[in-house]
Amino acid sequence: MMDTQVWSQFIRENWLVIVIGLVLLFAVVNLVKTVLKWAIAIVIVAGLLIYSGVTIDQIGNAVNKVKEGTVDTLKTEAQSVMLKEAKDAVYTASEDGTFTITTPNIEVKGKAGEDKVNVTFRGVSLGQWSVNDTLRSFINEARKAQGTGQ
């Protein structure tokens, strides 16, 4: 992450430029009523970022770190919910070997015998997961609850 001391030093040294940029930004947003206002606003923000020395790579890295942290948190929460909701799971198998397991918060789709399944948690796709012990236990519990203990 970006160092707070660097930011505070930058703000102390460049407060006037930042204030002028913000005043221009608010003036543009309040006075101009077209798509042009957003173009001007983006130019002003980009100018401030470029002036501050923050690179697009740094912004991208920060966004990626936040995204990875959020996905990791969702995965952990999804695994916890899987264990709690396994007994309420609805297991549906089709003739081609694919299956879907649905609970109030989780949907798992896969194919029998494969190591990867697609996991959706509260409507958000968490991508493909390898079948680990938690998932295997969830799948088996859902099969048992459905009475299809394959």
N, C-alpha and C positions, 0 to 999 in steps of 0.2 A: 504494500500500500504506500501511498505518498506520505511523506513525513510532515507532521503538523507544524514542526518548527520552520520548515522551509516555506510552508504556506503563510504562516504568521509573519515571517520576515518579508516575504514578497508583498503581502498586504500592507505592511508598515511602510515599505519603500515606494509602493505604487498606488497608494490609496486614491490619489487624485484622478489618475487614469481610470481606475475601476469605477469611481463615482461618476465620472463623465460618461463612461461606457454604459453604465446602468441607467443614467438619466436619458441618454439617447435611446436605449432599448425600450424603456417605458414610454417615451414620447412616440416612438415609431409604432409600438403596439396599440397605444391609445388613439393616435391620430389617423393612421393609415388603415383603411378598412378593406383591403384587398389581399390577394395572395402575395402581392409585392411586400406587404409588411412582414410576412414570415421570411421572405428571402433576405430582406434588410436585417431582420433580427438575427438570422443565422450568420450573416456576414459580421455583425457586431460581436456576437458570441465567439465566432471563430477568430476574429481579430484579437479579442481579449485573451483567448487561449493561446494563440500564437505568440502574442506579446509576453504572456506569462512564462513561456518556455515549456508548457505542457505539450507533449507530443501526442499525436493520434495513437501511437503504439502504447503510451502510458495509459491513455483513456481505455483503449481496447483491453489491455492487461487487467485494469481495475474491473472492467465490466465482466471479463472472463472469470476473475477470481470470485466475484459476487455470484455469478451464474453457477460456477462449480460448487460453491458453498451451499447455495440454495438447493441444487439437485442432490447433493450429498445428504442434506437435512431431510429432503422429501423421501429419499430412498430409505433412510433410517426409520422415518415415521411410517412409511408404507410397510416395511417389514414388521414393525410392531403391530400395526393394524391388521396385517395378514394373520398373525397368530391369534388375535382377538376375534376376528370375524370368520375364521376357517369353518367353524361349526354352522354358520349361516350361509355358507357358499353354495352357489348353484353351479353344478358341473354339467356342461353340455358337450357331448362328443359327436362328431360327425363321421360318416363312413370313410372319409379320406384320411382319417387319423388325426385331424386337427381337433382341438378342444378349446373351450372358453370357460373360464371360471369367473363368476360374477358375485360380488358382495356389495353392500351399500356404498363402499368407498373404493373398491379395487376391481379391476378387470385384468385378467391374465389370459393371453392367447398364445397357443403354441401348437406343436405337433408332437404326438407321442413318440418317444425315443430320441428326440432331439435335445440338445443341450441349451438351446436358447428359447426364451419366451419374451413376448412383448408385454410390458406392464404399464397400466394406466392407473393413476392414483388421483381420485377426486376430479376426473376429467382431464388431467394433465398427463401426457405421455412421458414416461420415464425411460423410454427406449427399450432396447433388448437387454435382457439380463441373462447371465449364465445361471443354470439351475443349481443353486447352492442348497445347503441343508434346510434353510428356512423355507425356500420355495418348494423343495421336494416335500417337506412336511405339510405345507399348505395344500399342495396338489393332492397328496394322499388323503388328507383330512376331508377335502372337498369331495373326492371320489367316494369315501366311506359315507359321508353325509347323504350322498345321492344314491347310495346302494349299488354303485357300480365298481366296487373294489377291484379294479383291474391291476 
